Structures are given as structure tokens and as C-alpha cells.
Amino acid sequence: MNAKMPQQNTVKAWQVNDLLLELYHYVPGSIEPIPKHSHEDYQIGFSSDSIGEYFYRGTCHHVPMESFSILHTDEPHKSREVTWFDTPCSFWMLYIKPNLFYEVTEQLIGCSTMPFFKHPVITDCDLATKFLQFCGAIEQRVSRLEQESLQLSFLSSLIQRYADVQDSSQLIGKQQHQIKQIREYLEEHLEENVSLEYLAQMVNLSPYYLNRVFRKEVGIPPHKYQIQVRIDHAKALLQQGLSVKQVAEQLGFADVSHFTRHFKQLVQVTPGQYLSQQNLTKEGKNVQK
């Protein structure tokens, strides 16, 4: 399935409805640590030829070859300090919108719940086969019907075998509601150079207390969350064909250098490399960038 390994780190991405699929190729050498961050989406990683390690829910998790790493939506995580690869390696990363997981789970068990994976590392040969079949269908741009059938087969098996469920109708506490307000504001005003004091006034808290409770609830402080959601959105804009300069300006970064530094820190390649490496699909149609 995989082509000849390149001479530099590369990332290919395919956007299909509520999924983002990425294929990373790393050349031999060291990889700088990825700082603590989280995602609005579920994140599922799979590597067939390398060993992974990351910090998640207060524990260091080792990911053997041919295993999955499962990260729940909004859970902070980070890589180990330095990763060294003696040989070329590749791995897949799948980002799934919560509403898609919600819909599949509802269809499977017949009630309104969200799946929760208490075991963040999974080794399952049959599940790996289903996952790679789905990845191959996306990569090879087969029919939309086949893609969606393989997607449903993989997600259904994952949920049925490994997911616990949580009642999505639980009441949100006052602080959780305030933090939710702040997060939604940052996500909807990506370009704004907003101050901590402004955010604190919005939810009637002191800046110090907001910073502390936000970090406790989300796992990272507000300024790092703002950078993270900007970078997540930047990937989508680059996939649409915008230039690096356009993306940096549209998302409120001080300049291209500032944008590039944060992008590489979280994605491990520069925005220019990410833009040049894409072979994207949208709704079953391929778009070469």
C-alpha cells in the first residue's frame, strides 16, 4: 500500500465528510517532542512498523507495533521528550468528529450515548485489518459506497469491542459551562488577538482564576488552546489550497514565521511541506494540491 519512503518527513491527508485521515512518513533521525495539546475529535493512531509512546491521562503509554492508540475527544496528551527512529517508518492518524461516533453508537445500541475508551492502547489483528482496508479505500479513491461501508465496519467493531458509553445528557456544572463558553469563543474567533482579561470578563471570573480552572478542565491554558485550534483549522485551510501566508494572516498569527513555528511543533512538518504533500479526497473526489 505504501510507496517508497521519501528523504524527508512527509504527511498526506484526506478529508472525507466527518473524517480526517493522515499518513505520516518519518525518515531516520530524531523527532522533536510534541507539547501537551488536545483535539475536539477522537484521535486514532495505527503504526505497523514502529513503536510509539505518549503521555495521556497521567500515564506513559507504550504502543507496540501493529497496535492502536485511542485518544478521547478533548483529552490532553503529549509525546515523549525525544523520539529516535533508526529506520524509516510510517503511521496512520484518523480524526473522527464526535457527532459521527455518536451516530454510529446510537445505531448500534439504540440510545443517545458517546463512546469512551478506557484502554488507550489496543492490539487487535482483525480490527487492524479492517482499519487498513478502510485506509486503502481512501488512499486509492474507490467508490464512496465502498469507503463508507469499510468505515462503518471498522467503527462498529471498535465500539462493540472496546467502548464504554457515557450519558451525553449529563448536566454541565457552572465552571464547565463557563469553560465551554470560552472554548467556543476561541473556536469561533480564531483571528482575534483576545486578552485573558476579556475572556475572564465574559464569564465573570478573574483572569487568574479563569487561567487556573481552564487548565484544570482542559489540560492546557487558554493561550495554548487558542494556538491548537488555530493549527487544526490551518490544516483544513491548507487542504483547501490557501497559501501559507494567507492562512497565517487569516488565523491571526503575528507573521508566517510565528505560524510556521507553532505548526511544525504540533504537526512535525512545516506548513509549506504539509501543503505540498497533500493528495486530498472530499466526498469521494480527489483534489491534488
C-alpha positions in Angstrom: 0.0 0.0 0.0 2.8 2.4 0.9 5.1 4.0 -1.7 8.9 4.2 -1.5 10.0 6.1 1.6 10.9 9.8 1.0 14.0 11.6 2.1 12.2 14.0 4.4 9.3 13.7 6.8 6.0 13.9 5.0 2.3 14.0 5.7 -0.5 13.1 3.3 -4.1 13.9 4.2 -7.6 13.0 3.0 -10.7 14.9 4.2 -13.8 12.8 3.9 -17.0 14.2 5.4 -16.5 14.0 9.2 -13.1 12.2 9.0 -9.6 13.4 8.5 -7.1 10.7 7.6 -3.4 11.4 7.7 -0.5 9.2 6.6 2.9 10.2 8.2 6.3 9.0 6.8 9.3 9.7 9.0 12.9 9.3 7.9 15.6 8.0 10.2 16.6 10.5 12.9 15.1 12.3 15.9 11.7 13.8 16.2 11.2 16.8 18.4 8.6 16.4 21.3 5.1 17.4 20.6 3.8 19.6 23.5 0.7 18.9 25.5 -2.5 19.5 23.5 -5.9 18.1 22.8 -8.3 17.7 20.0 -12.1 18.2 19.6 -12.1 15.0 17.6 -11.4 11.4 18.6 -7.9 10.5 17.5 -7.0 7.0 16.4 -3.4 6.2 15.5 -2.0 3.0 14.0 1.6 2.0 13.2 2.7 -1.2 11.6 6.4 -0.7 11.7 7.4 1.4 14.7 6.9 1.6 18.5 5.2 4.6 19.9 5.0 6.2 23.3 2.9 9.1 24.7 1.6 10.6 27.9 -2.1 10.6 28.4 -4.4 10.7 31.5 -1.3 11.0 33.7 0.4 7.8 32.4 3.1 7.0 29.9 1.6 4.5 27.4 3.8 2.3 25.1 2.2 1.4 21.8 3.6 -1.8 20.3 3.9 -2.4 16.6 0.5 -3.2 14.9 -1.4 -1.5 17.7 -3.9 1.3 18.0 -3.6 4.4 20.2 -7.1 5.8 21.1 -7.4 9.4 22.4 -10.8 10.6 23.6 -12.1 13.9 22.5 -10.7 16.9 24.4 -8.2 14.7 26.4 -4.8 16.4 26.7 -1.8 14.4 25.7 1.8 14.8 24.5 4.7 12.8 23.1 7.8 11.6 25.0 10.7 14.1 25.1 12.6 12.8 22.1 11.8 10.1 19.6 14.5 8.5 17.6 13.9 6.3 14.5 16.8 4.1 13.3 14.9 3.1 10.1 12.2 4.8 8.0 8.7 4.3 9.4 5.1 5.3 8.7 1.9 5.5 10.7 -1.8 6.5 10.1 -3.7 9.0 12.2 -7.5 9.2 12.0 -9.5 12.1 13.4 -13.2 11.4 13.9 -15.8 14.1 14.6 -17.8 13.3 17.9 -21.1 13.5 16.0 -20.1 10.6 13.8 -19.1 8.4 16.7 -22.4 9.5 18.4 -24.4 8.4 15.3 -22.7 5.1 14.9 -23.1 4.3 18.7 -26.7 5.3 18.6 -27.3 2.9 15.7 -25.5 0.1 17.4 -27.2 0.2 20.9 -30.3 2.3 20.3 -29.8 5.1 22.8 -28.1 8.6 22.9 -24.6 7.9 24.2 -21.0 8.7 23.4 -18.3 6.0 23.4 -15.5 6.2 25.9 -12.3 4.1 25.6 -10.8 3.4 28.9 -8.0 1.4 27.4 -5.9 3.8 25.2 -3.8 1.1 23.6 -5.4 -1.7 21.7 -3.9 -4.7 19.9 -6.4 -6.5 17.7 -5.3 -8.1 14.4 -8.8 -8.3 13.0 -9.5 -4.7 13.8 -6.2 -3.7 12.2 -7.2 -5.5 9.0 -10.5 -3.6 8.9 -8.7 -0.3 9.6 -6.1 -0.8 6.8 -8.8 -1.8 4.4 -10.6 1.4 5.1 -7.3 3.4 4.8 -6.6 1.7 1.5 -10.0 2.6 0.2 -9.5 6.2 1.0 -5.9 6.3 -0.4 -7.0 4.5 -3.6 -10.1 6.7 -4.1 -12.5 3.8 -4.5 -16.3 4.5 -4.7 -17.9 6.4 -1.9 -20.2 3.5 -1.1 -17.2 1.2 -0.5 -15.4 3.8 1.6 -18.4 4.3 3.8 -19.1 0.6 4.2 -15.5 -0.1 5.3 -15.6 2.9 7.6 -18.8 1.7 9.3 -17.3 -1.9 9.6 -14.2 -0.5 11.4 -16.0 1.9 13.7 -18.7 -0.6 14.6 -16.1 -3.3 15.6 -14.1 -0.7 17.6 -17.1 0.4 19.6 -18.6 -3.0 20.1 -15.4 -4.5 21.4 -13.7 -1.7 23.3 -16.1 1.2 24.1 -17.8 2.1 27.3 -20.6 4.6 27.0 -21.4 7.8 28.8 -24.8 9.5 29.1 -24.5 12.6 26.9 -27.4 14.3 28.6 -25.5 14.9 31.9 -25.9 18.4 33.3 -22.9 20.6 33.0 -21.6 22.2 36.1 -21.2 26.0 36.4 -17.4 26.0 35.8 -17.7 23.5 33.0 -20.3 25.7 31.3 -18.0 28.8 31.6 -15.1 26.9 30.2 -17.3 25.7 27.4 -18.2 29.3 26.6 -14.5 30.3 26.5 -13.6 27.4 24.2 -16.5 28.1 21.8 -15.5 31.8 21.7 -11.9 30.9 20.9 -13.0 28.4 18.2 -15.4 31.0 16.6 -13.0 33.9 16.7 -9.7 32.3 15.6 -8.2 35.5 14.2 -8.8 37.7 17.2 -5.9 38.8 19.4 -8.1 38.4 22.5 -6.8 39.1 26.0 -7.2 36.8 29.1 -8.9 39.7 30.9 -11.5 40.0 28.1 -12.2 36.3 28.3 -12.5 36.4 32.1 -15.0 39.3 32.0 -17.1 37.3 29.5 -17.7 34.6 32.1 -17.5 36.8 35.2 -14.2 35.3 36.6 -10.9 36.8 37.5 -8.1 36.3 34.9 -6.0 34.3 37.3 -8.9 32.0 38.3 -10.0 31.5 34.7 -6.5 30.5 33.7 -6.3 28.1 36.5 -9.7 26.5 36.1 -9.4 26.3 32.3 -6.1 24.5 32.6 -7.6 22.1 35.2 -10.6 21.4 33.0 -9.0 21.3 29.5 -5.4 20.3 30.4 -3.7 23.3 28.8 -4.1 27.1 29.4 -6.3 29.3 27.2 -3.4 30.6 25.0 -2.2 27.2 24.1 -5.7 26.1 23.4 -6.1 29.1 21.0 -2.9 28.0 19.2 -4.1 24.4 19.0 -7.4 25.2 17.4 -5.7 27.7 15.0 -3.4 24.9 13.9 -6.2 22.4 13.5 -8.1 24.9 11.3 -4.9 25.8 9.4 -4.6 22.2 8.2 -8.1 22.4 6.7 -7.3 25.8 5.0 -4.1 24.4 3.6 -6.1 21.4 2.2 -8.4 23.9 0.5 -5.4 25.4 -1.3 -4.7 28.6 0.6 -1.1 29.7 0.7 0.9 29.6 3.9 0.9 33.4 4.1 -2.9 33.6 3.6 -3.5 31.0 6.4 -1.2 32.8 8.8 -3.0 36.1 8.2 -6.5 34.6 8.3 -5.9 32.9 11.6 -4.4 35.9 13.4 -0.7 34.8 13.7 1.8 37.6 14.0 3.6 36.5 10.9 4.5 33.5 8.8 7.5 32.7 11.0 5.3 32.6 14.1 2.7 30.4 12.3 5.4 28.0 10.9 7.0 27.6 14.4 3.7 26.5 16.0 2.6 24.4 13.1 5.8 22.4 13.0 5.7 21.9 16.7 2.4 20.2 16.6 2.4 18.6 13.1 6.2 17.8 12.8 6.4 19.3 9.3 6.2 22.9 8.1 3.0 24.4 6.7 4.8 24.5 3.3 5.7 20.9 3.4 2.1 19.9 4.5 0.7 22.0 1.7 3.0 20.4 -1.0 2.4 16.8 0.2 -1.4 16.7 0.0 -3.4 14.3 -2.0 -6.8 15.0 -0.7 -10.3 13.5 -1.2 -13.5 15.2 -0.4 -16.8 13.4 -0.7 -15.1 10.7 -2.8 -13.4 13.0 -5.2 -9.6 13.5 -5.3 -8.1 17.0 -5.3 -4.3 17.3 -5.9 -2.7 20.2 -4.0 
